[in-house]
Amino acid sequence: MGTKQVNMHEAKSRLSELGELVWKGEKIVIAKAGKPYLDLYPHISDSKPRKPGRFKGVIKMSSDFDHTPETIIKTFEGE
């Protein structure tokens, strides 16, 4: 399949048809003032279910993680 360029107005009135072409492998470029402006791509979900604990043993917390020095607190508070 090749690349098809359509102007913005044409894309608005043929969006459903263009969407079908994209899903069939056609590359659609939407032009504005005769110049390529947008590329139309199919949405492909790449999200996978979250797997808790995959970084267990990789990320370490410092023993003083919950202790913030008073000087840093004062700096953030503008003292």
N, C-alpha and C positions, 0 to 999 in steps of 0.2 A: 504494500500500500504506500501511497505517496503522501505529500504534504498538500493541504488545501488551505488557501488564504481567503478569508471572507471579511467584509467590512463590518463594522459595529452594528449598523442598522440591519444588515442581512442576518447577522448572528442572532440578534434579538428575535427576529421573526422566524428563524429556523432552528432555534436552540434544541428542541427535542430531536430533530433529524440529525443535527451535528453531534449531539450526545451519542446517538446510536452509531454514527460513523466512528467516533472516537473509540467506543467499546469494541468495534470490529477491527481496530488497529490503525485507522487513519489518523494522521497528525493534523490538527486544526489550529491554524494561527488566525487570531482575530486582529484585524488592522484598524488603526485610527489615523485618519488623514493620509491613508495610503501606506503607512508604515506599520510593521509588526508591533503589536501592543500587548497582546495576551496569547498564551498557549493554553489550549483546552486539553485537559488530561482526565482520564477516568479516576475515580476515587477508589483506591485499593487499601483496605484496612490492613495495617501491619501490626496492630496491637495484639499482644499476647497476654494471657492472664498473668497477673503479678504473682511471682513466686517468692513469698516471704523467706528471709534467711539466706538468700543467695550470696550475701557478702559476709556471712558469719565467719569469723576468724580472719577476715581480710582487713576490716576497719577496726582500729583500736581507739578507745577513748582514754585520754589522760586521766590519771587518778585524781587530779585537781580540776576536772572538767566543770563541776558545779560551783567552784570557788572563783569568784571574780575579785581581783585585788582592788582595794579601796581607791587607789590612785586612778585606776581605769574608770571606775564608777564616777568619780569626781570629774574626770575629764569629759565624760559623756554628758554629765549634768551641768557642765559649764562653770565649775567651781575652780 
